Amino acid sequence: MPENSLAERSARAAQSAGRAAGYCWLEHPDGGAHCTRPPHTGQQHVDYYNGRTSPTDTNGHEWEE
C-alpha cells in the first residue's frame, strides 16, 4: 500500500471533519472557502462564514459547480 503524503492525509482529514460536522464541504474553486450548507444535490454552494463583508451579512462566498 503506497504511503500518502502529509498534505494528502491532512486534506482528507479536513474533508472528513467538515462532512462529519454536517456540511456539504465542497471547496470553492479559488480555495479559502467550503460549502457550509447541509449535504445537497443542487449546484449552488455557499460558505456562510468566510467572505462576508459585514457581521450582519447572512452569506459569504457563493458559487455554482
SULKA-V71602 format. One record per residue. N is the residue number from 1. PHI is phi in degrees with one decimal (none if undefined). PSI is psi in whole degrees, -180 to 180 (999 if undefined). Layout:
n	phi	psi
N	PHI	PSI
N	PHI	PSI
This chain:
n	phi	psi
1	none	127
2	-71.3	147
3	-77.0	136
4	-92.3	146
5	-71.3	162
6	-58.7	-39
7	-64.1	-41
8	-65.2	-44
9	-65.1	-40
10	-65.3	-41
11	-64.5	-43
12	-66.3	-38
13	-66.4	-40
14	-65.0	-42
15	-64.7	-43
16	-62.5	-41
17	-65.5	-42
18	-63.0	-43
19	-67.3	-40
20	-64.4	-28
21	-78.4	-5
22	95.7	19
23	-104.8	155
24	-60.6	-48
25	68.5	22
26	-68.6	133
27	-78.1	140
28	-61.5	142
29	-56.6	-31
30	-89.3	-2
31	81.5	173
32	80.5	2
33	-153.1	152
34	-134.0	150
35	-68.5	122
36	-107.1	20
37	-79.7	159
38	-61.7	159
39	-50.8	136
40	-149.4	167
41	-101.8	-11
42	-72.6	170
43	-99.7	-2
44	-88.3	123
45	-120.8	151
46	-148.3	141
47	-107.0	110
48	-75.4	-10
49	-107.5	-40
50	-99.6	142
51	92.6	4
52	-73.7	142
53	-91.4	-18
54	-146.9	159
55	-62.5	-20
56	-90.5	-6
57	-64.9	140
58	-90.5	-23
59	-124.1	150
60	-106.9	-122
61	-66.3	135
62	-128.5	141
63	-157.2	165
64	-120.0	151
65	-72.3	999
